[in-house]
Amino acid sequence: MKTETKNPPQYEWGPFPFGDGARILDIRYDAVVKAVFTRSTPNSRAALSDLISALIGHAVSVEVIIANEPPIDDLRQRHLRFNVACKSEKGEPINVEMSFNPKASAELWAVFFQYLTDGEKRDEIIEIINHEEGIAMTVDTLAHFTQDEIEYARMTSLLKGELDWQSGMAEARIEGLQEGHAEKVKFSLSRCLLI
């Protein structure tokens, strides 16, 4: 993943300078995506509505973000899963299952996600932000996380990585024990057949 940063690895998802003194997080990370699109702010809801509309190819507005766990109030809780209930322009309820649709707006979102932190693509990203209101609202939301929220999310991400590593090690140990037991049984059976 190429990013424009001199940050050490533990700060790989930001914050990054983004002109006029603004600093933003790298939206390609799960905790950041969820933090941006699940805030209870007009910009966050409008940005999510625009993203979903671009992805499904129909204009929708987000009605409710349904958390599978307790409500989300700040970046520290953005690791929770959620579903989105939307309404079409005609007022019809829509349950969203996101899938990419090759529409121009969806392509702009894809470019935004891919190159947001790449300084060489900054002019193109600024052009996209000026063209797509939902993306502009996303950048505004990205720029307004508190340092406390950023640090908590970073620590949560590091903890998740450590837990994933430990889980992998535990699975490898169990697999090794099972293979060892199978070998022991095989060896014991071969010895019994020789006797």
One Martini backbone bead per residue (centre of mass of N, CA, C, O) as a GRO file, in nm:
protein
  195
    1MET     BB    1   0.091   0.041   0.028
    2LYS     BB    2   0.070   0.364  -0.091
    3THR     BB    3   0.206   0.641   0.092
    4GLU     BB    4   0.218   0.977   0.208
    5THR     BB    5   0.487   0.920   0.432
    6LYS     BB    6   0.685   0.942   0.754
    7ASN     BB    7   0.559   0.733   0.907
    8PRO     BB    8   0.543   0.502   1.110
    9PRO     BB    9   0.387   0.199   1.104
   10GLN     BB   10   0.181   0.274   1.344
   11TYR     BB   11   0.097   0.534   1.126
   12GLU     BB   12  -0.012   0.434   0.836
   13TRP     BB   13  -0.322   0.583   0.869
   14GLY     BB   14  -0.216   0.834   1.024
   15PRO     BB   15  -0.199   1.142   0.971
   16PHE     BB   16  -0.240   1.356   0.681
   17PRO     BB   17  -0.164   1.589   0.477
   18PHE     BB   18  -0.435   1.830   0.322
   19GLY     BB   19  -0.408   2.107   0.314
   20ASP     BB   20  -0.448   2.392   0.492
   21GLY     BB   21  -0.365   2.205   0.759
   22ALA     BB   22  -0.492   1.952   0.704
   23ARG     BB   23  -0.588   1.629   0.854
   24ILE     BB   24  -0.589   1.285   0.750
   25LEU     BB   25  -0.715   0.976   0.702
   26ASP     BB   26  -0.703   0.649   0.589
   27ILE     BB   27  -0.984   0.508   0.426
   28ARG     BB   28  -0.871   0.200   0.379
   29TYR     BB   29  -0.956   0.157   0.672
   30ASP     BB   30  -1.195   0.017   0.854
   31ALA     BB   31  -1.217   0.214   1.096
   32VAL     BB   32  -1.240   0.468   0.917
   33VAL     BB   33  -1.484   0.404   0.747
   34LYS     BB   34  -1.680   0.367   0.985
   35ALA     BB   35  -1.635   0.645   1.111
   36VAL     BB   36  -1.732   0.816   0.873
   37PHE     BB   37  -2.023   0.653   0.801
   38THR     BB   38  -2.144   0.649   1.132
   39ARG     BB   39  -2.200   0.921   1.190
   40SER     BB   40  -2.417   1.175   1.349
   41THR     BB   41  -2.401   1.343   1.064
   42PRO     BB   42  -2.473   1.501   0.782
   43ASN     BB   43  -2.210   1.433   0.627
   44SER     BB   44  -2.202   1.131   0.680
   45ARG     BB   45  -2.482   1.059   0.562
   46ALA     BB   46  -2.436   1.184   0.282
   47ALA     BB   47  -2.187   1.017   0.210
   48LEU     BB   48  -2.324   0.739   0.232
   49SER     BB   49  -2.545   0.790   0.028
   50ASP     BB   50  -2.353   0.844  -0.210
   51LEU     BB   51  -2.201   0.579  -0.207
   52ILE     BB   52  -2.441   0.387  -0.241
   53SER     BB   53  -2.548   0.514  -0.499
   54ALA     BB   54  -2.292   0.458  -0.666
   55LEU     BB   55  -2.288   0.141  -0.624
   56ILE     BB   56  -2.608   0.083  -0.716
   57GLY     BB   57  -2.733   0.317  -0.921
   58HIS     BB   58  -2.911   0.465  -0.688
   59ALA     BB   59  -3.094   0.687  -0.530
   60VAL     BB   60  -3.023   0.743  -0.180
   61SER     BB   61  -3.120   0.740   0.168
   62VAL     BB   62  -3.025   0.745   0.485
   63GLU     BB   63  -3.198   0.634   0.769
   64VAL     BB   64  -3.041   0.374   0.902
   65ILE     BB   65  -2.809   0.264   1.143
   66ILE     BB   66  -2.746  -0.076   1.221
   67ALA     BB   67  -2.642  -0.208   1.503
   68ASN     BB   68  -2.518  -0.516   1.631
   69GLU     BB   69  -2.451  -0.326   1.858
   70PRO     BB   70  -2.384  -0.078   2.014
   71PRO     BB   71  -2.366   0.235   1.980
   72ILE     BB   72  -2.212   0.493   1.781
   73ASP     BB   73  -1.993   0.779   1.889
   74ASP     BB   74  -1.691   0.692   1.816
   75LEU     BB   75  -1.392   0.577   1.700
   76ARG     BB   76  -1.373   0.356   1.933
   77GLN     BB   77  -1.652   0.205   1.796
   78ARG     BB   78  -1.585   0.125   1.473
   79HIS     BB   79  -1.561  -0.205   1.493
   80LEU     BB   80  -1.845  -0.233   1.439
   81ARG     BB   81  -2.123  -0.359   1.312
   82PHE     BB   82  -2.335  -0.278   1.016
   83ASN     BB   83  -2.643  -0.159   0.889
   84VAL     BB   84  -2.838  -0.032   0.601
   85ALA     BB   85  -3.116   0.184   0.579
   86CYS     BB   86  -3.303   0.276   0.294
   87LYS     BB   87  -3.422   0.523   0.052
   88SER     BB   88  -3.576   0.611  -0.206
   89GLU     BB   89  -3.707   0.864  -0.392
   90LYS     BB   90  -4.002   0.706  -0.351
   91GLY     BB   91  -3.976   0.563  -0.046
   92GLU     BB   92  -3.840   0.300  -0.071
   93PRO     BB   93  -3.719   0.037   0.079
   94ILE     BB   94  -3.360  -0.039   0.143
   95ASN     BB   95  -3.145  -0.309   0.140
   96VAL     BB   96  -2.799  -0.320   0.169
   97GLU     BB   97  -2.577  -0.466  -0.077
   98MET     BB   98  -2.261  -0.431  -0.149
   99SER     BB   99  -2.167  -0.347  -0.491
  100PHE     BB  100  -2.002  -0.311  -0.772
  101ASN     BB  101  -2.056  -0.038  -1.009
  102PRO     BB  102  -1.979   0.080  -1.337
  103LYS     BB  103  -1.980   0.386  -1.250
  104ALA     BB  104  -1.865   0.695  -1.238
  105SER     BB  105  -1.901   0.743  -0.932
  106ALA     BB  106  -1.767   0.479  -0.841
  107GLU     BB  107  -1.492   0.543  -0.966
  108LEU     BB  108  -1.435   0.790  -0.790
  109TRP     BB  109  -1.435   0.639  -0.524
  110ALA     BB  110  -1.205   0.446  -0.595
  111VAL     BB  111  -0.992   0.664  -0.638
  112PHE     BB  112  -1.013   0.789  -0.361
  113PHE     BB  113  -0.932   0.540  -0.196
  114GLN     BB  114  -0.656   0.482  -0.341
  115TYR     BB  115  -0.532   0.818  -0.353
  116LEU     BB  116  -0.556   1.008  -0.102
  117THR     BB  117  -0.233   0.968   0.008
  118ASP     BB  118  -0.127   1.055  -0.278
  119GLY     BB  119   0.057   1.324  -0.374
  120GLU     BB  120   0.060   1.276  -0.693
  121LYS     BB  121  -0.285   1.278  -0.681
  122ARG     BB  122  -0.401   1.544  -0.558
  123ASP     BB  123  -0.541   1.690  -0.798
  124GLU     BB  124  -0.749   1.466  -0.858
  125ILE     BB  125  -0.876   1.462  -0.577
  126ILE     BB  126  -0.970   1.756  -0.574
  127GLU     BB  127  -1.153   1.726  -0.819
  128ILE     BB  128  -1.339   1.514  -0.694
  129ILE     BB  129  -1.426   1.680  -0.450
  130ASN     BB  130  -1.553   1.910  -0.633
  131HIS     BB  131  -1.762   1.700  -0.778
  132GLU     BB  132  -1.821   1.533  -0.501
  133GLU     BB  133  -2.006   1.578  -0.225
  134GLY     BB  134  -1.965   1.313  -0.066
  135ILE     BB  135  -1.655   1.330  -0.066
  136ALA     BB  136  -1.632   1.603   0.074
  137MET     BB  137  -1.770   1.502   0.338
  138THR     BB  138  -1.561   1.289   0.400
  139VAL     BB  139  -1.320   1.480   0.436
  140ASP     BB  140  -1.445   1.643   0.663
  141THR     BB  141  -1.467   1.404   0.859
  142LEU     BB  142  -1.164   1.320   0.857
  143ALA     BB  143  -1.071   1.616   0.979
  144HIS     BB  144  -1.255   1.570   1.278
  145PHE     BB  145  -1.067   1.413   1.451
  146THR     BB  146  -0.949   1.334   1.736
  147GLN     BB  147  -0.667   1.240   1.892
  148ASP     BB  148  -0.804   1.036   2.078
  149GLU     BB  149  -0.945   0.873   1.854
  150ILE     BB  150  -0.691   0.798   1.696
  151GLU     BB  151  -0.537   0.648   1.924
  152TYR     BB  152  -0.752   0.438   1.989
  153ALA     BB  153  -0.765   0.312   1.705
  154ARG     BB  154  -0.471   0.231   1.692
  155MET     BB  155  -0.474   0.044   1.938
  156THR     BB  156  -0.697  -0.141   1.833
  157SER     BB  157  -0.541  -0.232   1.582
  158LEU     BB  158  -0.300  -0.355   1.731
  159LEU     BB  159  -0.466  -0.555   1.898
  160LYS     BB  160  -0.591  -0.706   1.661
  161GLY     BB  161  -0.323  -0.805   1.545
  162GLU     BB  162  -0.239  -0.965   1.796
  163LEU     BB  163  -0.489  -1.151   1.805
  164ASP     BB  164  -0.452  -1.272   1.526
  165TRP     BB  165  -0.178  -1.396   1.580
  166GLN     BB  166  -0.263  -1.573   1.821
  167SER     BB  167  -0.475  -1.732   1.666
  168GLY     BB  168  -0.280  -1.854   1.458
  169MET     BB  169  -0.102  -1.998   1.665
  170ALA     BB  170  -0.324  -2.177   1.788
  171GLU     BB  171  -0.400  -2.319   1.526
  172ALA     BB  172  -0.118  -2.436   1.468
  173ARG     BB  173  -0.099  -2.604   1.726
  174ILE     BB  174  -0.344  -2.780   1.680
  175GLU     BB  175  -0.250  -2.894   1.410
  176GLY     BB  176   0.013  -3.018   1.521
  177LEU     BB  177  -0.121  -3.207   1.726
  178GLN     BB  178  -0.289  -3.365   1.521
  179GLU     BB  179  -0.052  -3.466   1.352
  180GLY     BB  180   0.098  -3.605   1.584
  181HIS     BB  181  -0.129  -3.801   1.657
  182ALA     BB  182  -0.147  -3.938   1.381
  183GLU     BB  183   0.146  -4.039   1.382
  184LYS     BB  184   0.124  -4.208   1.640
  185VAL     BB  185  -0.094  -4.397   1.541
  186LYS     BB  186   0.056  -4.498   1.292
  187PHE     BB  187   0.300  -4.610   1.446
  188SER     BB  188   0.146  -4.804   1.633
  189LEU     BB  189   0.021  -4.972   1.406
  190SER     BB  190   0.288  -5.063   1.274
  191ARG     BB  191   0.394  -5.213   1.528
  192CYS     BB  192   0.158  -5.414   1.552
  193LEU     BB  193   0.204  -5.545   1.267
  194LEU     BB  194   0.500  -5.653   1.338
  195ILE     BB  195   0.409  -5.851   1.589
   0.00000   0.00000   0.00000
